[in-house]
Amino acid sequence: MTYIISANIQKYEIEENYPNILIHFFVNILIGIALLIMKFYIYIIQYQVKNLLYFIFFVKIKADYV
């Protein structure tokens, strides 16, 4: 009898503490994907800024020689 009660208490505690483990798992995956996309966009922005700075530097050198 005590085993059944303790098993029911454990089941209740698991359901209370971890109501939807799969939903939390998918939410964590979505957060990870969102962070990767943000890192990718930051990388693209940094690459474009670097190219823009190279272009400005190149135009400045050209302007100095004219």
Phi and psi in radians as a Rosetta constraint file:
Dihedral C 1 N 2 CA 2 C 2 CIRCULARHARMONIC -1.164 0.35
Dihedral N 2 CA 2 C 2 N 3 CIRCULARHARMONIC -0.531 0.35
Dihedral C 2 N 3 CA 3 C 3 CIRCULARHARMONIC -1.144 0.35
Dihedral N 3 CA 3 C 3 N 4 CIRCULARHARMONIC -0.707 0.35
Dihedral C 3 N 4 CA 4 C 4 CIRCULARHARMONIC -1.131 0.35
Dihedral N 4 CA 4 C 4 N 5 CIRCULARHARMONIC -0.751 0.35
Dihedral C 4 N 5 CA 5 C 5 CIRCULARHARMONIC -1.117 0.35
Dihedral N 5 CA 5 C 5 N 6 CIRCULARHARMONIC -0.793 0.35
Dihedral C 5 N 6 CA 6 C 6 CIRCULARHARMONIC -1.165 0.35
Dihedral N 6 CA 6 C 6 N 7 CIRCULARHARMONIC -0.626 0.35
Dihedral C 6 N 7 CA 7 C 7 CIRCULARHARMONIC -1.138 0.35
Dihedral N 7 CA 7 C 7 N 8 CIRCULARHARMONIC -0.697 0.35
Dihedral C 7 N 8 CA 8 C 8 CIRCULARHARMONIC -1.163 0.35
Dihedral N 8 CA 8 C 8 N 9 CIRCULARHARMONIC -0.673 0.35
Dihedral C 8 N 9 CA 9 C 9 CIRCULARHARMONIC -1.133 0.35
Dihedral N 9 CA 9 C 9 N 10 CIRCULARHARMONIC -0.751 0.35
Dihedral C 9 N 10 CA 10 C 10 CIRCULARHARMONIC -1.099 0.35
Dihedral N 10 CA 10 C 10 N 11 CIRCULARHARMONIC -0.751 0.35
Dihedral C 10 N 11 CA 11 C 11 CIRCULARHARMONIC -1.061 0.35
Dihedral N 11 CA 11 C 11 N 12 CIRCULARHARMONIC -0.758 0.35
Dihedral C 11 N 12 CA 12 C 12 CIRCULARHARMONIC -1.092 0.35
Dihedral N 12 CA 12 C 12 N 13 CIRCULARHARMONIC -0.746 0.35
Dihedral C 12 N 13 CA 13 C 13 CIRCULARHARMONIC -1.125 0.35
Dihedral N 13 CA 13 C 13 N 14 CIRCULARHARMONIC -0.709 0.35
Dihedral C 13 N 14 CA 14 C 14 CIRCULARHARMONIC -1.131 0.35
Dihedral N 14 CA 14 C 14 N 15 CIRCULARHARMONIC -0.740 0.35
Dihedral C 14 N 15 CA 15 C 15 CIRCULARHARMONIC -1.176 0.35
Dihedral N 15 CA 15 C 15 N 16 CIRCULARHARMONIC -0.597 0.35
Dihedral C 15 N 16 CA 16 C 16 CIRCULARHARMONIC -1.276 0.35
Dihedral N 16 CA 16 C 16 N 17 CIRCULARHARMONIC -0.746 0.35
Dihedral C 16 N 17 CA 17 C 17 CIRCULARHARMONIC -1.406 0.35
Dihedral N 17 CA 17 C 17 N 18 CIRCULARHARMONIC -0.583 0.35
Dihedral C 17 N 18 CA 18 C 18 CIRCULARHARMONIC -2.253 0.35
Dihedral N 18 CA 18 C 18 N 19 CIRCULARHARMONIC 1.337 0.35
Dihedral C 18 N 19 CA 19 C 19 CIRCULARHARMONIC -1.138 0.35
Dihedral N 19 CA 19 C 19 N 20 CIRCULARHARMONIC -0.792 0.35
Dihedral C 19 N 20 CA 20 C 20 CIRCULARHARMONIC -2.388 0.35
Dihedral N 20 CA 20 C 20 N 21 CIRCULARHARMONIC 1.539 0.35
Dihedral C 20 N 21 CA 21 C 21 CIRCULARHARMONIC -1.096 0.35
Dihedral N 21 CA 21 C 21 N 22 CIRCULARHARMONIC -0.685 0.35
Dihedral C 21 N 22 CA 22 C 22 CIRCULARHARMONIC -1.147 0.35
Dihedral N 22 CA 22 C 22 N 23 CIRCULARHARMONIC -0.679 0.35
Dihedral C 22 N 23 CA 23 C 23 CIRCULARHARMONIC -1.110 0.35
Dihedral N 23 CA 23 C 23 N 24 CIRCULARHARMONIC -0.756 0.35
Dihedral C 23 N 24 CA 24 C 24 CIRCULARHARMONIC -1.123 0.35
Dihedral N 24 CA 24 C 24 N 25 CIRCULARHARMONIC -0.649 0.35
Dihedral C 24 N 25 CA 25 C 25 CIRCULARHARMONIC -1.080 0.35
Dihedral N 25 CA 25 C 25 N 26 CIRCULARHARMONIC -0.822 0.35
Dihedral C 25 N 26 CA 26 C 26 CIRCULARHARMONIC -1.194 0.35
Dihedral N 26 CA 26 C 26 N 27 CIRCULARHARMONIC -0.606 0.35
Dihedral C 26 N 27 CA 27 C 27 CIRCULARHARMONIC -1.114 0.35
Dihedral N 27 CA 27 C 27 N 28 CIRCULARHARMONIC -0.727 0.35
Dihedral C 27 N 28 CA 28 C 28 CIRCULARHARMONIC -1.111 0.35
Dihedral N 28 CA 28 C 28 N 29 CIRCULARHARMONIC -0.688 0.35
Dihedral C 28 N 29 CA 29 C 29 CIRCULARHARMONIC -1.118 0.35
Dihedral N 29 CA 29 C 29 N 30 CIRCULARHARMONIC -0.745 0.35
Dihedral C 29 N 30 CA 30 C 30 CIRCULARHARMONIC -1.123 0.35
Dihedral N 30 CA 30 C 30 N 31 CIRCULARHARMONIC -0.689 0.35
Dihedral C 30 N 31 CA 31 C 31 CIRCULARHARMONIC -1.111 0.35
Dihedral N 31 CA 31 C 31 N 32 CIRCULARHARMONIC -0.725 0.35
Dihedral C 31 N 32 CA 32 C 32 CIRCULARHARMONIC -1.084 0.35
Dihedral N 32 CA 32 C 32 N 33 CIRCULARHARMONIC -0.747 0.35
Dihedral C 32 N 33 CA 33 C 33 CIRCULARHARMONIC -1.125 0.35
Dihedral N 33 CA 33 C 33 N 34 CIRCULARHARMONIC -0.722 0.35
Dihedral C 33 N 34 CA 34 C 34 CIRCULARHARMONIC -1.087 0.35
Dihedral N 34 CA 34 C 34 N 35 CIRCULARHARMONIC -0.714 0.35
Dihedral C 34 N 35 CA 35 C 35 CIRCULARHARMONIC -1.142 0.35
Dihedral N 35 CA 35 C 35 N 36 CIRCULARHARMONIC -0.686 0.35
Dihedral C 35 N 36 CA 36 C 36 CIRCULARHARMONIC -1.116 0.35
Dihedral N 36 CA 36 C 36 N 37 CIRCULARHARMONIC -0.700 0.35
Dihedral C 36 N 37 CA 37 C 37 CIRCULARHARMONIC -1.125 0.35
Dihedral N 37 CA 37 C 37 N 38 CIRCULARHARMONIC -0.727 0.35
Dihedral C 37 N 38 CA 38 C 38 CIRCULARHARMONIC -1.099 0.35
Dihedral N 38 CA 38 C 38 N 39 CIRCULARHARMONIC -0.746 0.35
Dihedral C 38 N 39 CA 39 C 39 CIRCULARHARMONIC -1.082 0.35
Dihedral N 39 CA 39 C 39 N 40 CIRCULARHARMONIC -0.696 0.35
Dihedral C 39 N 40 CA 40 C 40 CIRCULARHARMONIC -1.105 0.35
Dihedral N 40 CA 40 C 40 N 41 CIRCULARHARMONIC -0.780 0.35
Dihedral C 40 N 41 CA 41 C 41 CIRCULARHARMONIC -1.132 0.35
Dihedral N 41 CA 41 C 41 N 42 CIRCULARHARMONIC -0.687 0.35
Dihedral C 41 N 42 CA 42 C 42 CIRCULARHARMONIC -1.102 0.35
Dihedral N 42 CA 42 C 42 N 43 CIRCULARHARMONIC -0.700 0.35
Dihedral C 42 N 43 CA 43 C 43 CIRCULARHARMONIC -1.089 0.35
Dihedral N 43 CA 43 C 43 N 44 CIRCULARHARMONIC -0.759 0.35
Dihedral C 43 N 44 CA 44 C 44 CIRCULARHARMONIC -1.095 0.35
Dihedral N 44 CA 44 C 44 N 45 CIRCULARHARMONIC -0.766 0.35
Dihedral C 44 N 45 CA 45 C 45 CIRCULARHARMONIC -1.097 0.35
Dihedral N 45 CA 45 C 45 N 46 CIRCULARHARMONIC -0.757 0.35
Dihedral C 45 N 46 CA 46 C 46 CIRCULARHARMONIC -1.086 0.35
Dihedral N 46 CA 46 C 46 N 47 CIRCULARHARMONIC -0.707 0.35
Dihedral C 46 N 47 CA 47 C 47 CIRCULARHARMONIC -1.122 0.35
Dihedral N 47 CA 47 C 47 N 48 CIRCULARHARMONIC -0.738 0.35
Dihedral C 47 N 48 CA 48 C 48 CIRCULARHARMONIC -1.174 0.35
Dihedral N 48 CA 48 C 48 N 49 CIRCULARHARMONIC -0.693 0.35
Dihedral C 48 N 49 CA 49 C 49 CIRCULARHARMONIC -1.130 0.35
Dihedral N 49 CA 49 C 49 N 50 CIRCULARHARMONIC -0.715 0.35
Dihedral C 49 N 50 CA 50 C 50 CIRCULARHARMONIC -1.082 0.35
Dihedral N 50 CA 50 C 50 N 51 CIRCULARHARMONIC -0.782 0.35
Dihedral C 50 N 51 CA 51 C 51 CIRCULARHARMONIC -1.113 0.35
Dihedral N 51 CA 51 C 51 N 52 CIRCULARHARMONIC -0.669 0.35
Dihedral C 51 N 52 CA 52 C 52 CIRCULARHARMONIC -1.129 0.35
Dihedral N 52 CA 52 C 52 N 53 CIRCULARHARMONIC -0.721 0.35
Dihedral C 52 N 53 CA 53 C 53 CIRCULARHARMONIC -1.139 0.35
Dihedral N 53 CA 53 C 53 N 54 CIRCULARHARMONIC -0.700 0.35
Dihedral C 53 N 54 CA 54 C 54 CIRCULARHARMONIC -1.059 0.35
Dihedral N 54 CA 54 C 54 N 55 CIRCULARHARMONIC -0.741 0.35
Dihedral C 54 N 55 CA 55 C 55 CIRCULARHARMONIC -1.114 0.35
Dihedral N 55 CA 55 C 55 N 56 CIRCULARHARMONIC -0.782 0.35
Dihedral C 55 N 56 CA 56 C 56 CIRCULARHARMONIC -1.091 0.35
Dihedral N 56 CA 56 C 56 N 57 CIRCULARHARMONIC -0.746 0.35
Dihedral C 56 N 57 CA 57 C 57 CIRCULARHARMONIC -1.101 0.35
Dihedral N 57 CA 57 C 57 N 58 CIRCULARHARMONIC -0.721 0.35
Dihedral C 57 N 58 CA 58 C 58 CIRCULARHARMONIC -1.114 0.35
Dihedral N 58 CA 58 C 58 N 59 CIRCULARHARMONIC -0.768 0.35
Dihedral C 58 N 59 CA 59 C 59 CIRCULARHARMONIC -1.129 0.35
Dihedral N 59 CA 59 C 59 N 60 CIRCULARHARMONIC -0.669 0.35
Dihedral C 59 N 60 CA 60 C 60 CIRCULARHARMONIC -1.122 0.35
Dihedral N 60 CA 60 C 60 N 61 CIRCULARHARMONIC -0.739 0.35
Dihedral C 60 N 61 CA 61 C 61 CIRCULARHARMONIC -1.110 0.35
Dihedral N 61 CA 61 C 61 N 62 CIRCULARHARMONIC -0.750 0.35
Dihedral C 61 N 62 CA 62 C 62 CIRCULARHARMONIC -1.062 0.35
Dihedral N 62 CA 62 C 62 N 63 CIRCULARHARMONIC -0.735 0.35
Dihedral C 62 N 63 CA 63 C 63 CIRCULARHARMONIC -1.165 0.35
Dihedral N 63 CA 63 C 63 N 64 CIRCULARHARMONIC -0.576 0.35
Dihedral C 63 N 64 CA 64 C 64 CIRCULARHARMONIC -1.185 0.35
Dihedral N 64 CA 64 C 64 N 65 CIRCULARHARMONIC -0.570 0.35
Dihedral C 64 N 65 CA 65 C 65 CIRCULARHARMONIC -1.472 0.35
Dihedral N 65 CA 65 C 65 N 66 CIRCULARHARMONIC -0.241 0.35
